[in-house]
Amino acid sequence: MGEIAGGGAALRTLIVDDEPLAVERMQVICARMDGIIVIGTASDGEAGLRLIDALKPDVVLLDLTMPETDGLAVARRLGGKPDAPAVIFVTAHDEFAVEAFDLDAVDYVLKPVAPDRLQRAIGRVMARRGERTMTESKWLEEFWVPYRSELVRIPASDVYRIDAERDYVRLHVPGQSYLLLQTITSLEQKLDPARFIRIHRSTILRRDHVTGLRHEGLGVWSAETGDGDALRIGRTYLPAVKKMAGR
């Protein structure tokens, strides 16, 4: 068996893709990378599931759009299995990113696959293996958002404000903001309430970003934030915000 530079077994990798040229390209890229060894390929989701059961790979490079059993269906069937491999989705489409990460995918790599991008994805698998703890948070710990020609990982701890923009949300991080296709209500349910609080139907704030509350009169309140804004608090959310402030 191959080894990772510096010691340790290489990641046993299965490629699942219905496009022969895509499989061939992935095999060539993998052959030139340290830390992984390809143990098999499958051309559809059902064959992929059979090989996963038989070969017990460490990681699956999984195409999303395959006929009949697609990549999302494969990931759903792997979900909850104690010995399930890490999943890296490989696809030409970025619109499935939210659902993919709801299924605990390690990464989401867009085609045509660049070797350095795949290397970063494999690095995330290795990091996850090394950082596993006895307990895992049930709350969302990171976002993956389309930006230019790839998907960008944003730790939830870096997001200080979230604004609703129709069917999207805008994630604000220091010096930048990103659009993510998701409603603010569905996203709120995935965020740790000890870390985030909704102050308005269109706004969620990281709790430590709130520096004070201001009474504007006539029952209207605003939340003052670390960047100097004063954001109106919706009446529905006012009791929870006041409770946060001990009022």
CORHU-V938222 format. One record per backbone hydrogen bond with DSSP energy under -0.5 kcal/mol. NH is the residue of the N-H (numbers start at 0). CO is the residue of the C=O. Records with the same first field share a line. If there is no record, write none. Layout:
BEGIN
NH=CO + CO
END
This chain:
BEGIN
3=7
6=3
9=1
10=34
12=10 + 36
13=58
14=39
15=13 + 60
16=41
19=17
22=18
23=19
24=20
25=21
26=22
27=23
28=24
29=25
30=26
31=27 + 28
32=29
35=32
36=10
38=12
39=12
41=14
44=68
47=43
48=44
49=45
50=46
51=47
52=48
53=49
54=50
55=51
57=11
58=11
59=85
60=13
61=59 + 87
62=15 + 60
63=89
65=63
68=66
69=67
70=63
71=63
73=69
74=70
75=71
76=72
77=73
78=74
80=77
83=80
85=57
87=59
88=86 + 106
89=61
90=108
96=93
99=95
100=96
101=97
102=98 + 99
103=100
104=99
105=86
106=86
108=88
110=90
116=113
117=113
118=114
119=115
120=116
121=117
122=118
123=119
124=120
125=121
126=122
127=123
128=124
129=125
130=126
131=127
139=189
142=153
144=151
146=149
149=146
151=144
153=142
155=140
157=154
158=154 + 155
159=157 + 171
160=171
161=203
162=169
163=201
164=167
167=164
168=179
169=162
170=168 + 177
171=160 + 169
172=170 + 175
175=172
177=170
179=168
181=166 + 179
186=182
187=183
188=184
189=186
190=186 + 187
194=191
195=191
196=204
198=196 + 202
199=202
202=199
203=161
204=196
205=159
206=194
208=205
209=206
210=208 + 223
211=223
213=221
215=213 + 219
216=219
219=216
221=213
222=230
223=211 + 221
224=228
225=208
227=224
230=222
232=220
233=198 + 231
236=233
237=233
238=234
240=236
241=237
242=238
243=239
244=240
245=242
246=241
END
